[in-house]
């Protein structure tokens, strides 16, 4: 399951980075706001892949809006890390991709654990 999650994350990260680079190049938005929009774009792709290919049907399987909401809420830590680290990096005049890569490394495992053990938890299994 972890390997499939990694592959889904890699695909979503490709979308995330593409949107980030596109927004930075095409707009005058601050880099941390571009990073937030990019993260959310990747999260939508990640949810679709995780639901279909990574996790077995969990306790919210038939309640897709609740499941998607839980998925997004579980990603708030990752989003907060991303925005904060990219903002800090911009203040330190660090390239946006360096900051983004640091944020990715810090948020990957926390998102996996929250999604595996809370959002997609199989009914009847313990969350821990």
Secondary structure, DSSP 4 states (H G I P E B T S, - for coil): -HHHHHHHHHHHHHHHHHHHHHHHHH--S-HHHHHHHHHHHHHHHHHHHIIIIISPP-TTTT-HHHHHHHHHHHTHHHHHHHHHHHHHHHHTT--HHHHHHHHHHHHHHHHHHHIIIIITPPTTS---
